[in-house]
Amino acid sequence: MRRFWGKPWDSWRQNAGEVWERGWSIVASTDYVIGVDCSTTATKAVVWDSRGREVAEGRATFDLSSPQPDWGEQNAEDWWESTKTALRRAAQVVDTRRIGAIGITHQRETFVCLNENDHPIRPAILWLDSRPREEVAKYGSKEVHRITGKPPNPTPGFYKMLWLKEHEPTTLEQSARVVDVHAFLVHRMTGHWRTSWATADPLGLVDMESFDWSDKLLDMVGLGREQMCELYAPGEVIGELKDDVAREIGLPAGLPIISGVGDGQAAGLGSNITEPGRAYLNLGTAVVSGTYSATYSWGNEYRVLSGPIPRTYTLETLLAAGTYTVSWFVEKFSGLDAKGLGLDLTTEQILETAAAQLDPGSSGLLAVPYWNNALTPYWDFNARGILVGMTGAHGKAHVYRAILEGIAFEQRLMTDGAESGLEKPVEHVVALGGGAQSSLWCQIIADIMQRPVAVAQETESTCLGSGMLAAAASGVHEGIREAAEAMSGEGARYEPDEKRAAVYDRIYGVYKEIYPSLRPLFPKLSDALKDT
């Protein structure tokens, strides 16, 4: 039987006509939920109805700093201030009595060290911080990979904590708590030090088979369980909104706070990736794709995260430079001024129109999109972007299309690799993010991957995923899968074209040989550039 605040859910339904003592709602009327996404530079709070339609939104930005090369840091207090602002703005335009719960998602690997008074000892270290390269080389073993599901790389908090142990030993020693963003926000909302195992596991300290803290990994970084939060399954009620916070942001006191998942897993849930055979593809600054798995496996072809449905898994592939590569080319080399030409178009739209006139393969020009190194499946931080086949006949449109095709080729490579750990091959891809608005790119992806691509109906899929967990926990829907089915939708659909797919298939045979052939040169290039 499902339980709500420790009581059977059915008992709440039987008394749905009773007004709660707090006087703010009756159970039958709570058909809204709030999804909060505290990301790298902004917090969004979206009020959703039972069908996944946006009712209201609030947003607030905050800064990040890079005091040294490869560092990324933040003031953790900004997470809370921006979350309060976003919630207050969203609450101002809705009937708050209809809100049943708040779900939270966040920027995953980011963490902060706190003193006994719950204040940061030092700035939070972000997921994008890549300072612990030496620690990855020293401690990134197969055993750590097996326990966490994460191939050795600088992203997990585990390696950054090892860096702190080496370079700032008093930080961890003086830390009363080491917490992820989700836990920090939950504590400010409820007063409890609780978090979801699916928001904590990106830190790289959770045993992915038991969904509990790994004592072995905690010992390696010099932390004890008393310094960590209590772990809950995603989609559980982990506290109630405190009276003082409720008054400040304009929401009902006692509102249930629901344990969430990381932003990638939330985007997958928001795209209804709740069964084998489906994958989401987030065409953002980075390209991230995730699939559902009921069983645990690990390999270099993917990284494993806790799924939004308790005790399931998300197998994720990562390309660090996605739309970043497109923007890089537009800003650095396009030289186009749409306004100067009197056109009500973006530079990308002009280039896309020109690129659409070209045949598949961009007249023999291939781009390997490692502008920000190579993650899955190679995990090579010496890798660099590659253009192969350039001739005097190539122009801006060719390079633009080659970049779009190169990212699609890379996604095919990564998806094929991830399928080694899946019960069922990926048969359907749901695209989201800014790049999903390009019909040319979506068609190229469908042709190269030889799989149909549908565009997610909701652009805020990450916030929607956290809202779905809240909807399931508060009884708006019967369960997480039911919430995902009812609140998600798909728009434009792109089917692979048989003729173009055949051309791309031949080119792919060449593409996948480029990086392995050139890989030995990248460390030599790095060495050659030392002391310059």
C-alpha positions, 0 to 999 in steps of 0.5 A: 500500500502506498503511504503519504507522510507515514499514513496509508494513501487510501486513508487520505482519499477517504477523507478528501472532503476534510479540510486539513488543520492548516486550512490550506487545501483538501486532498482532492483539490491538489492537482498541481505540482512544482518541479524545481531545477537548480542547474549550473547558473539558474534555478527554475520552478515550474508549476505543472498540472496533471497533464504536464502543462505549464501553469506558471514559472519562476526563474533566477540566475546566479554566478559561477567562478573559475579562480584557476584554470580547470576550476569551477566554484560557486557560493552554495547560498546562491542555490537557496536564494535563487530557489526561493526567488524562483518559487516565489515568482511561480507561486504569485500567479497560481492558486497555491491551495491546488499545489500538492508537492514540490519535486527537486532536481539539480546539477548532479556532481556538485557538492559543498562542505558545511560546518556545524552551523550548516554554513559553507566552509569553502565555495562549492566545487562544481560538476564541470571542475576538472582539477583532480586529473592526478587523483583520477590517474591514481585512484581511478581503478576498476574496483571504483568503477565497478562500485559506482558505475562511473568510469574514471574521470574528473566529473564525480565528486569522489575525485574532487574530495580526494583532491581536497584531502591532498591539497586542503586536508582541513576542509574535510576534517572540519566538515560536519556535512558534505552534501549535494545541491539537492540535500542543501535545498531539502535542508533549507526547506525542511530542516532535515539532512536527507537526500535521494540516492539518485541525486547523491550517486553522481558524487561517486560515493554510492554503491550502485548495487545496494543504493547505499553509501560505500564505506570503502569509498567514504574511507578513501576520501576520509569521510564517515557516514555521520557526515553524509545525509540519510538516503531515500529512494527517488519519489518519496516524501522526505519532509514538509515545507517549514512555516518560516520558509512557506511565509517567505516564498508564499506557499502553504506550510507543510507542503510535501517535499519529494526526493528527486533525481539528477537533472539528466535522469529527470530529463529522461523521466520528463521524456517518458523513458521508463521502459527498455528500448527508448532513449532520450537525447538532450541536444544541449551545450553537451549532448547527453543521452540516457536509456532505461535498464532494470539491471546493473552493468558497468563498462567504459561505453557508458556511465551508470546512474540511479534511475528515477524509478526506484532500483532501476538504472539510467545508462548514460552517454556523454559528448562534452561539446554538442551545441557548443561546437555549433555555436563555436563555429557560428561565432568564430568563423561564420562571418554572417550578419543577418540583421545587416542583410535585412533578414529576420533570421538567426545566423544558425537559420541561414547556415542551416538553410544552406547546409540543407542544400548539400548531400549527405556527407558534406562533400567528403568533409568529416568532423569528429566533435571532440572540441571539449575532449572525449568522454564515452566511450574513450575517456580521453582528456587529451583528445581534440576536435578533428576535421578530415577531408577539407578541400578548396571546394568546401565552404561554411555550409559544408563545415556547418553540416559536417559538425551536425553530422559528426555529432550524429555519428558520435551519438551512433557510436555511443548508443551502439556501445551503450547497447552492450549493457542493455536488455533491449536495443534502442529503438526510439529516440526522444530529442530535447534541448535547443538542438531539437528545434533544428529539423535538419539536425533531427533528420540527420540524426534519424538517418545516421542512427537509423532510428526514428527520432521524436521531439519532446513536446515539453522543452523544460523536460528536466523540470517536468521530470521532477514534477512527475515525481511530485505528482506520483508521490502526492497522488495526482497519478498512481505511480511514476510510470503513470505520471510520465505517461500522462504528463509527457508528449511528443511533437515532430517525428523524423523517420530514417530515409533508406537512401540517405541512411545507406550513404551515411552507413558507408561514411560511418565505417570511415568515421569510426576509424578516424579517432583511433587512428589519430589518438596516439598523436594527441598526448604527443601534441600536448607534450610538444606544447608544454612550456609555451 
